[in-house]
Amino acid sequence: MMTTNELEQSFPSTTTRRRSLTLSLLMWRIAGYLALIGAVLVIGLPVYWTVMAAFKETREIYSLPVTWWPANPTLDNFPAAWQAAPFGRYYLNSFITTFFGAALEVTLALFSAYALAYLRFPRKDLVFLLLLAALMIPVEITIVPNYLTIARLGWINTYQGIIIPGAAIAYGTFLLRQAFLAIPRDILEAAHVDGAGHLRILFSVVAPITQPAIVTMALLSVVSKWNEFLWPLIVTNTTDMRTLPIGVFWLRNSEGLANWGVVMAGSLFLIVPVLIAFLFAQRAIVEGMTAGAVKG
């Protein structure tokens, strides 16, 4: 028979196993932090350079080695960018197209996702299959048909011509449908017993419970509409109907390589509103995720 010392040598002690597990968890945590730092650098470095370049003089932007902090910070690039193009009109156009476009997109996604999740109608599975197929179709393929349709309706160079073709996306419907299906059926049955109709259930039961998914979808829609470049460029032909991304493009086109500080300042006009919207949406997402987490 094995002695006590031989048994201790054959099987690692509990303390040794705990130390090994702790060391393994520590290594994985360090690897996760390093990956996070790498992702932040890859994503944040261009944004940081854009912000810094907006406060630099032109000669400093072209100087080598690259300076990561303005030697002589200046605010002259911002009024120069604002005066180089009608950014006031660009802002108005972008706010109109983004607000109404995102509102239509979220509304249509809510109703279509509710129908696919809870209603019974013929060929429901086929409709969902077509929805999944639409996710695989590049947006560029639909440009020509959409343009021909808009032209025949006389909507070229109009707000409705910019907004209507992108008023619904398959991704939003799919995202909300999956969130709706996660709601326990007992809650919906209780609402039916209380006499609630479909609209009441959608806005009083389903929407509050799935608020994080709805806010996330709305944020994605707002960012997409705000940064949309190709379709507004194609469907508009006057400066009065241009949006901010097109304005920044024309600013770069007019300035060329002469003054990148002005171009970067114009880019900040485009970036800052999206960052503000994200901060507000992030708070709503956290509140929605923590709602009901504390039991009475």
SVG drawing of the C-alpha trace seen along z (x, -y; Angstrom):
<svg xmlns="http://www.w3.org/2000/svg" viewBox="-61 -82 71 84">
<polyline fill="none" stroke="black" stroke-width="0.4" points="0.0,0.0 1.1,-3.6 2.2,-5.7 0.8,-9.1 3.8,-10.9 3.5,-8.9 -0.2,-9.8 0.5,-13.5 3.2,-13.3 0.9,-11.4 -2.1,-13.8 -1.7,-17.5 -3.0,-19.3 -6.1,-21.5 -3.9,-24.5 -1.8,-23.6 -4.9,-23.2 -6.3,-26.5 -3.0,-28.3 -2.9,-26.7 -6.5,-27.7 -5.9,-31.3 -2.8,-31.6 -4.7,-30.3 -7.5,-32.8 -5.0,-35.6 -3.3,-34.8 -6.7,-34.8 -7.6,-38.1 -4.3,-39.6 -4.8,-38.3 -8.3,-39.8 -7.0,-43.2 -4.2,-43.1 -6.8,-42.3 -9.0,-45.1 -6.1,-47.6 -5.2,-46.5 -8.8,-46.9 -9.0,-50.4 -5.8,-51.4 -6.9,-50.2 -10.3,-51.9 -9.5,-54.9 -6.2,-56.0 -7.7,-57.3 -10.4,-59.2 -7.7,-60.7 -5.6,-61.8 -8.7,-63.4 -9.4,-65.4 -5.8,-66.5 -5.4,-67.4 -8.4,-69.7 -6.5,-71.8 -3.2,-71.8 -1.7,-74.2 -1.3,-72.9 2.5,-72.7 2.4,-70.7 0.1,-68.1 2.6,-67.5 5.6,-67.5 7.6,-64.4 7.9,-62.8 4.2,-62.8 3.2,-64.9 0.5,-63.4 -0.3,-66.7 -0.6,-70.1 2.5,-72.2 0.5,-75.4 -3.2,-74.6 -5.5,-76.7 -9.3,-77.1 -9.0,-78.7 -9.8,-75.5 -13.4,-75.4 -14.7,-78.7 -12.7,-78.1 -14.5,-74.8 -17.9,-76.3 -17.4,-79.1 -16.0,-76.9 -19.4,-75.1 -23.0,-75.7 -22.8,-73.4 -25.9,-75.0 -28.0,-73.7 -26.1,-70.3 -27.0,-69.9 -30.7,-70.7 -30.9,-68.2 -29.1,-65.5 -31.3,-66.0 -34.4,-65.8 -33.4,-62.7 -32.0,-61.0 -34.9,-61.7 -37.7,-60.7 -35.7,-57.9 -34.8,-56.3 -38.4,-56.8 -39.9,-55.1 -37.3,-52.3 -37.9,-51.6 -41.7,-51.8 -41.8,-49.4 -39.4,-47.0 -41.6,-47.0 -44.8,-46.1 -43.2,-43.6 -41.3,-41.9 -44.4,-41.6 -46.3,-40.1 -43.6,-37.5 -43.2,-36.7 -46.9,-36.4 -49.4,-36.6 -50.6,-33.7 -50.9,-34.2 -50.4,-32.1 -46.9,-31.5 -45.4,-33.0 -42.3,-30.8 -41.8,-31.8 -42.0,-35.5 -39.3,-35.0 -37.2,-33.1 -37.4,-36.0 -36.5,-38.3 -33.3,-36.3 -32.5,-36.2 -32.8,-40.0 -30.0,-40.2 -27.7,-38.7 -28.4,-41.2 -25.9,-44.0 -27.4,-47.5 -25.6,-48.5 -27.8,-46.1 -31.0,-48.0 -29.6,-51.4 -30.6,-51.3 -34.2,-50.0 -34.7,-52.5 -33.4,-55.4 -35.7,-54.5 -38.7,-54.3 -37.9,-57.6 -37.4,-59.3 -40.8,-58.1 -42.4,-59.4 -40.7,-62.8 -38.9,-62.6 -35.4,-63.4 -33.7,-66.0 -36.4,-65.8 -36.5,-64.6 -38.9,-61.8 -36.6,-60.6 -33.7,-60.3 -35.8,-58.8 -38.4,-56.4 -36.1,-53.8 -34.3,-53.2 -37.4,-53.3 -37.2,-49.5 -34.3,-47.1 -34.4,-43.3 -31.8,-43.4 -34.0,-45.5 -37.0,-43.2 -34.8,-40.2 -33.2,-41.7 -36.5,-42.7 -38.2,-39.4 -35.6,-37.5 -35.9,-39.8 -39.7,-39.4 -39.5,-35.6 -37.5,-35.7 -40.5,-37.1 -42.3,-34.4 -45.7,-33.4 -47.3,-33.7 -47.0,-37.4 -48.7,-37.7 -51.5,-35.3 -52.1,-37.4 -52.4,-40.5 -54.9,-38.7 -56.9,-37.6 -57.1,-41.2 -58.6,-42.2 -55.5,-43.9 -55.4,-44.0 -52.3,-43.7 -51.4,-47.4 -51.8,-47.6 -49.7,-44.5 -47.0,-45.8 -46.6,-49.2 -47.5,-48.4 -45.9,-44.9 -43.6,-43.9 -41.8,-47.3 -40.9,-48.0 -39.5,-44.5 -37.4,-44.6 -36.3,-48.2 -32.6,-47.4 -33.0,-45.7 -35.2,-48.6 -32.8,-51.2 -29.9,-49.3 -31.7,-49.0 -32.6,-52.7 -29.0,-53.6 -27.8,-51.5 -30.4,-53.2 -29.5,-56.7 -25.8,-56.1 -26.5,-54.5 -28.8,-57.4 -26.5,-60.1 -23.4,-58.6 -25.2,-57.6 -23.3,-58.9 -23.9,-57.0 -27.7,-57.2 -28.1,-60.9 -25.2,-61.7 -27.0,-59.9 -30.6,-61.2 -29.7,-64.9 -28.3,-67.3 -28.2,-70.7 -26.3,-72.0 -29.5,-72.8 -30.3,-69.1 -26.9,-67.8 -26.3,-66.1 -23.3,-66.3 -21.2,-63.4 -21.5,-64.8 -20.6,-68.2 -17.4,-66.9 -16.6,-65.1 -17.0,-68.3 -14.9,-70.1 -12.1,-67.7 -12.6,-67.9 -12.4,-71.7 -9.5,-71.9 -7.5,-69.0 -4.2,-68.5 -3.9,-72.2 -5.5,-72.3 -6.3,-69.0 -6.9,-70.8 -10.0,-72.3 -11.1,-68.9 -10.6,-67.3 -12.6,-70.1 -15.4,-69.5 -15.2,-65.8 -15.8,-66.7 -19.0,-68.4 -20.1,-65.0 -18.8,-62.9 -19.8,-64.9 -23.6,-64.5 -23.3,-60.8 -21.1,-60.5 -23.7,-62.5 -26.5,-60.3 -24.5,-57.2 -24.0,-58.5 -27.7,-59.0 -28.5,-55.7 -26.0,-53.9 -27.7,-55.2 -31.0,-54.0 -29.6,-50.5 -28.1,-50.2 -31.4,-51.3 -33.3,-48.8 -31.0,-45.9 -31.1,-46.6 -34.9,-47.1 -36.4,-44.4 -33.0,-43.1 -33.7,-43.9 -36.5,-41.8 -38.7,-43.2"/>
</svg>
